[in-house]
Amino acid sequence: MELIQLDDYRWELPKSGNMRVAGRIISSKNLLRHVQQDESLKQLANIATLPGILKAAMGMPDMHWGYGFPIGGVAAFDWDTGVISPGGVGYDINCGVRLAITTFKESDVRPKLEDLVNALYRHIPSGIGSTGSIKLSRKEVKRVLVQGSRWAVHQGYGEDSDIEHTEEHGCMTNADPGEISDRAVERGLRQLGTLGSGNHFLEIGIVDEIFDETAAGVFGLFQNQVVMLLHSGSRGLGYQVCDDFLAFMTKHVKKIGIDLPDRRLSCAMIKSEEGMRYFNAMACAANYAWANRQIMMQLTREVFQKVFNVGPASLSMRLVYDVAHNIAKKEMHTVDGNERIVCVHRKGATRSFPSGHQDVPLAYRNIGQPTLIPGDMGRASYVLAGTQKAMEESFGSTCHGAGRMLSRKAAVRQSKGRSIHRELEDKGILVRWTGKNTLREEMPDAYKDVSQVVESVHGAGISKMVAKLRPIGVVKG
């Protein structure tokens, strides 16, 4: 599809056909060629036809084809006249990332790195269908769905400060367990505190480079510091919520007469009974994901303390921030000079709120929201900070990671004959994994270069680079 280049990092997909708004892509020229090799631009054009869409259908530099919306897609809809779409959130509701820091340096950890990675692999279940030691009744699962991170902290999994440094304080208050199917509840009974599969991971990393000393200092980052990066979501419960509502809305959208270019964009008007049912069910899954990451962070604290024979004060593992990816949020944004309540869909995109914003934790309010961008297990991850430019251009949103270049099947084919874990060990990275093809599907070559992705959003001004993290130990789902 033909694009108009606006500057070094902005491209426009002009309105055509039934598009209500244009498409807008944040990307370098080099990364754009990957976007043009799949159907994600067509998906942006499809999103632009939906009722109530504002400004533009947006794609980030990590954009690639997804279900309905591309992964790396952002779209905001007017709260009164717009729609909400499960395809605009995705199956893994509130798949997200949290970053925790320690007082350790790389030299403190290297001698026991293998013990540490092995212990993390043993104590934090991973893989498809993995279950943990936390067994919940149906009544207790529903408490998790309402309370999110706070439920975990009340059970002894963490500290109150963890909640303060989590997006939405780890809880969307509109959650209604009455909208969750019995099957979804059943799938959530034994999956709290588990990593899951696919691109989910727990990573031990090192602060390798600092770009903004002031922001890094406020976030608590220093050179050669040992950190923990955790990427996981709402597990089977979230998947089931998406599946249930996709089936429901596919029928519903036919009744209300919205002409869709792609049935995978099935939706409902946000303020309708059907739209609010999904919004409130999605919030339940988001809260489950926050509780899940909160528990795994506490389990990681305990593993560190045991392996290094230190107390909590000596380790001082502190949460920097937890960001959500696949989610729809009710937010206030300025559109054409007027403040409007909107529903922002971020599918494979991260919130990037600026300094001064009331939703940024007080400790970071002079800097901007920490924005966490994981890469692949062989290269790097980044810590960024939100900007005012993001509020003006992308509804306070930025990229969420490296973005896939190869499908999982293609990655398995291309890695034939290679020993991915040996290649990583040669780089000083220890990895443990579950599943026969996990490492081959998730090999670094399957992803875009996250440094180029981050350079694009930094260059466009929708987030700013703070620090680069280098992996040394990884547990993969």
N, C-alpha and C positions, 0 to 999 in steps of 0.2 A: 504494500500500500504506500502511496506517495506521501512523503513527509516534507514539511517546510522547516528548515533550520532557522531558529530564532537567535541563538547564540551558541557558544561552545558546548553548553550542557542542556539546552532546551530545544525541543522539537515539537511541532504541531501537526496533528492529524486533522485536516480541515473537515468541517461539517459537510456531510453529503447524505443523500437519501433521507432517512427518517431520524438522523441524529439531531438531538435538541441542542447539543453543545459540541464543541470540538474535543479532540483528544489532545492530551499534553503528556509528553514523555521527558523525564529527566534522565539524561544519559550522555556519556561521551560518544564520539563517533565510532570509536573502536568497539564499545560494548553494544552499540545499536545493531551491528550486523548479526549478533546472536538473537536479538529480539525479532529481527526480520525473517528469521529462519523457521519460526513456528507461527501459530495462529493467534498470538497474544494481541497483536495490533487489531485484528478483526474483532477480538473479544472487547477491546476498548471501544471500538465503534458500536458494538452491540449495546454496551452499557450506556453509551451516550443517548440511546433511544428511550431510556426508561423515564417514566413520569417523575417530575420534581427534581431532576438532577441539576446541580448548581455548578457554575464555572466551567468545569471540564471533567472528562473521564481521564484519570491520571495513571501513569505508569512510572515506576521507579527503575533505576538502572539494573536491578536484579530481576526484572520482570521476565516471566516465562509462562507458557500455557498452563491453565488450570481448569477447574470445573466451573463453568459459567464466567466468573471473573478470572483474569490472569492472576497468578501469584505475583505479588509485587504491584497490585492494583489498589487505587484509592478512589472512592467516589462518595460525595456527600449529597444528601437529598433533603429537601425542605421538609421539616417535621409535619407540617400541615397538609402538604400536597404531594409528598414523595412516597417512595416505596422502601421496603426492607426485604432483602433477599438472602436466603441461606447460602446461595452460591457466592454471594459477596463476602461471606465470612469464612466459609470452608468447613470441612469435616472436623479438623482438629481445632475446635473452638478454644481460643486463648492458648494456643501454642505460643509460648513466650520464653523469655530469657531472663535470668537473674545473675548478677555479678556480686560476689562476696570477696572481701579482701582479708588478708592476714598480716601479722607482724613478721612473718618469715621472709627470708630471701632465698634465692635459688640454691645457694651453697648450703643452706640448712636442710633442704629437701632432697637434693640429688642423691645422697648416700642411701636414703630409704625410699626412693621413688618407686621401686618395684613393689616393696611391701605396701606402700600407700595405694597404688593403683589396684593391686590384687585385693586389698581390703575393701576398697570402694566397690569393686566389681562383686565381691561376695555379699556385701551388706545392702546394696541398692539394686533391687531386681530390675532386669532389663530384658528386652526382647518382646516379640509378638505374644500377646495374651498373658504377659507376666503378671503375677500377683505378689502381694507383699504380706507382711506379718500383721498388718492392721486389718482386723475383721470387724465389719460394721453391721449393725442391724439396719433394716430399711428405715426405721425411724431416725437413726443416727446419721445415715447418709443424707437425709433431708435437712438435717441441721448443718451439715457441711455445705450443702447447696445454698443455704441462706447466709451462712456466716463466713464462708471462704477462709482466708488466712487466719482470721481471728479464732476460728474453731481449732485449727492446728496449734496455735500458740496457747490457747486455754488448756489443751491436752498435754502441754509440756514440750511441744516441738517449736522452740524458738523464743523470741523475746518481743516485747511490745515495739521496740525500735524497728524490728523487721517490718511490721505493719506500716509504720510511718513512711518507710522507704519502698513501698510497693504501689504501683499504679492503682488508683481507686482505693487505696488502703486495703487492697486484696479482697474487695467485696463490691459487687454491683448490687445496690440496694433494691432494685426492682425484681430480684429473683423470686420466682414462684414455683416451688416444687410440684404444685398441682398440675403444672403443664408438662411434667416429665413422665414418659411412659414407664410402665413396670419393667420393660426390657432394659431401658436406659438405667434405671435404678439398680437392677440386678447386675448390670455390667460394672457398676461403680462400687459394689460391695467390697471387693478385695483388691482394688487397683490403686488405692491411695499409697503414696510413697514409692511409686514405681516409675521407671524411666520411659518405658515403651520402646518402640522400634523405629526403623527408618532413619531420619536425620537427627533424631534426639540423641543427646549426649551429656555427659558430665566431664568437664575438662579442667585439668590443673594447668595453669598458665603462668607466664612471667611477664611483668610490665617491661616491655622491650624498648619502647621509645615513647617519649613524652613530647607532645607538640604545643601544649598550652599549660605552662607551669602553674598558673593561677588556678585554672579549672581543675587540673589534676590534684592540686593540693586540697581544694575544697572537697573533692570526691574521695580523698584519702589515698591517692595513688602515688607511688614513688618507684624509682628505677630499680629493677631486679626484684621487685616484690612478687611474692607468690599469691596468686588469686585463684578463685574458683568460678567457672562459668557453667551454668546449668541451662539446658534447653529441653523443655518437655511441655506437655499440654494436658488436656482433659481426658485422655485415654479413651477407653471404649464407651464411656458414658457420653462424652462430647460427640463422638462419631454417631452414636445412636440418635442423639437429639437432632443432628443435622439430617440423618437419613429419614427420620420420622417426619420432619417438617418439609423436606423436599418432596416426599410422597404426597403430603397433605396439600402443599401449595401448588403442585403441578395440576391438581384438580381444581383448586380454588381459583387460580388465575384465569382459567377458562370461563368460570362463572362471571367474573367481573369484567371480562372483555378487553384485557390488556393484550395488545398484539405484540408478541415477543419474537425477536429474530432468532432466539435460541431457547429451547424449553428449559435449559439448565439455569436460566435466569428467572425461574419461577419466583413469584414475589407476592406481597400483599401491601396495601396502603398501610403506612406505619401506624396511623392512629385508628385503624380498623381493629375490630376484635381479633381477627386472625393475625394481623401484624403484631399486635401487642402480645399475643400468645407466644409467638416465636421469640420476640424480644425478651420476654420474661423467662422463657425456657433457656435461651442462649445464655442469659445471665447466670443461671444455675450452673451450667457447664463451665462458664468462665470462673465462677467461684470455686468449683471443684479443682480446676487447674491451679489456681493460686494456692489452695490448701495443699495440693500435691507437691508443688515446688517448695513450699515452705517446709514440709516434712522432710523432703530429700536434702534440703540445705542443713537442717538440724542433724540428720543422720551423717552428713559429711563432716560437720563439726565434731561429732562424737568419734568418727573414724580417725580424723586428724589427731585428736587428743590421745587416743589409744596408741596409734602408731608411734607418735613422738613423745608419749608419756609426759604430757603437759596438761595443765588445767585451762579452763576457759579464759582466764585473764592473760595467760602467756600466749595463747593462740590468738585471742581477740579477733575471731572471724566475724566480720561485720558486713551486713548487707549494704551494698552501695545503692542498688535499685533493681526492681523487677518490672520489665515491660511486657505488655501484651502484643501479640501479633493479630491472629485471626479473630476479629471482633467488630461489632457495630456499637457505636457509642452516641449518646445524646449529648451534644456539645453546643456552645454558643460561639459563633464565628461571624466575622464581618464580611458581608457579601454586597458588592456595589455600594459601599459606604454605609450600609445599614446592618445592625446586629440582628442575626437570625438564629433561631434554634434549628439545628440540623441533625441528621443521623449520618455519621461518618462511618463508612465501611472501610476498614483497613484489612486487606487480605494479603498476608505476607508483607505488611508494612508496619512501621513503628511510630508511635506518637513522638513528637519532637517539639514540645512546648518551650517557649522562650523564658528568659529571665523576667521576673516580675509577675509571672502568671500564678494565679491563686492555687492552681492544682499542682504546682511544683513544690516539693517538700521545702519547708522553711530553710533547712540547712543549705539548699542549693539555689535558693530563689534569686540570688545575685548573679548566678552563672547560667542557669537554664537546666532543663531536665536532662539527667543522664540518659543517653540513648545507646543501646548495646547492639553491636552488629557482629554476630559470629560469622567466621569464615568456614573453611573446611578444616579437617583435623590435621592437615599437614602444613598449613601456611600461617595464617594469623587471624586475629579478631580485633575489633576496634571499640573504643569508648568514644562517643561523640557527645555533644551537648546541643540542645534544641535552640532554635533561633526565631526571631520575629519574622524573618523571611518565610519560614515554613507556615506561620500563621496566615501570612498574606497570600501565599501561592498554593499551598498544598493541604490546607485545612490542618495545619500542625502535624504534618506527617513526613516521614522519610523512609529510606530503605529498611530492610529487615535482615539481610544476610548476603551471601555471595550469589545465590541464585543458580539453579541447575542449568547446565549446558547439555548434559546427556541424560536420557531416560535411564531408569535403573537397569532395564534389559540391555541397553546399549553399553552402559558402563561395565556390566558383567562380560559382555562380548569383548570389549576393548581391553579388559584387564586379564584376559585369558593368558595363562603362562607366567603371570607376575605374582610375586609375593608382596602384597601391599603392606602387611605388618612389618616385614623386613625392611622395606623401603622407608617406612616411618621410623623404625629403630635406627637406621643409618643417619637420620636427621636428629636423633636424640629424643624421639617421641615414643613412649611406651603406650601400647594400646591393647585393650581387652574388649571382647565383643561377644555377642550372642547371635547365632544364626549363620548358616553356611555361607551365604553370599553377602552378608552385611558389609564387610570391608570393601568388597569389589563394587557393590552398588554405591557406596559412599566415598570412594577413592577421591583424592583431591582433584584429579583431572575431570571429574564429573561436574565440577563447579566452575563458575566464572572466578576470576581473580578478585577476591574481596577488596584488595587495595585499590583496584580500578573503580570498583563500585563506590567505595567510600570517597575516593577522589572526586567522583561525579557529584555526589550530594554536597560535599564540602565546596566544590567549585560553584555549584548552583546556589549555595548559601542557605540551603534548607536544614542543614546541621553543620556543626563545626568539629573538626578533629581535636581530640584531647589526648588520647594515648593509644598505642598499639600493643597488643598482647600476643605472646608467642607460646604455643602449646608445648608441654613436655609430657603430659600424661592424659590419656583419653579413655573413657568407658563409653562404648557405643551400644545403642539399643539393638 
